[in-house]
Amino acid sequence: MKSTSLVAFAPAMSDQTTNEALTDVRTVHDRLAEIQLVDCRELYEWEAGRIDGAVYLPLNSIMAGAGSDLDPDRPIAVICRSGNRSELATMMLQARGFEAYNVEGGMEAWAAEGLPFSAGDGSPGRVA
């Protein structure tokens, strides 16, 4: 009987694998300079508290086709209050060819982690 030796190789971590961590609020925070963060909440929620550098693009606008001004060469993390609307927005952006990820737990998780965000007037933000 011939013995077979199996050799396992660990694949190099691809950009895709690295970017899959963009579902985590802490990773999104740490990578804000290199990604696009799309906030798909309603205007009153955005005004109550937003992440510096986020792009405001409400879900209804994304559903209607908005987002063509996003950079197709940079990954996108999509956030809402809890992660439900952003999941739908993520799927829409992925269908248009973007590398998009849903931020799990949304702004509620962001706030729970103590990550920075502020209201539209510069005062401390709140999750609405």
QUIGI-V558307 format. One record per backbone hydrogen bond with DSSP energy under -0.5 kcal/mol. CO is the residue of the C=O (numbers start at 0). NH is the residue of the N-H. E is the energy in kcal/mol with one decimal. If there is no record, write none. Layout:
# QUIGI-V558307
CO NH E
CO NH E
This chain:
# QUIGI-V558307
3 5 -0.6
4 6 -0.6
5 7 -0.5
8 10 -0.6
11 13 -0.6
13 17 -2.5
14 18 -3.0
15 19 -1.3
17 20 -1.2
18 21 -2.4
19 22 -0.9
20 23 -2.1
22 103 -2.2
23 27 -2.4
24 28 -2.6
25 29 -2.4
26 30 -1.4
27 30 -0.6
28 31 -1.2
30 33 -1.8
30 34 -1.0
35 37 -0.6
35 76 -2.9
36 38 -0.5
36 54 -3.4
37 39 -0.7
37 78 -3.0
38 56 -2.5
39 58 -2.0
41 44 -0.5
41 45 -2.2
42 46 -2.7
43 47 -1.4
44 48 -1.5
46 119 -2.6
47 125 -1.7
49 117 -2.4
50 53 -2.3
53 55 -0.5
54 38 -3.0
54 56 -0.7
57 60 -0.8
57 61 -2.1
58 62 -2.9
59 63 -1.1
60 65 -2.8
61 64 -1.6
66 69 -1.9
69 71 -0.6
70 73 -1.4
74 35 -2.4
75 100 -2.3
76 37 -2.8
77 102 -2.8
78 39 -2.5
79 106 -2.7
80 107 -2.6
81 104 -0.8
82 86 -0.6
83 87 -1.3
84 88 -2.5
85 89 -2.6
86 90 -2.0
87 91 -2.1
88 92 -2.5
89 93 -2.7
90 94 -2.2
91 95 -0.9
92 97 -2.4
93 96 -1.9
97 99 -1.2
98 75 -2.8
100 77 -3.0
101 103 -0.9
102 105 -1.5
104 107 -0.7
104 108 -1.7
105 109 -2.0
106 110 -2.8
107 111 -2.1
108 112 -1.7
109 114 -2.0
110 113 -1.6
116 124 -1.4
117 49 -3.2
118 121 -2.1
122 118 -3.2
125 127 -0.7
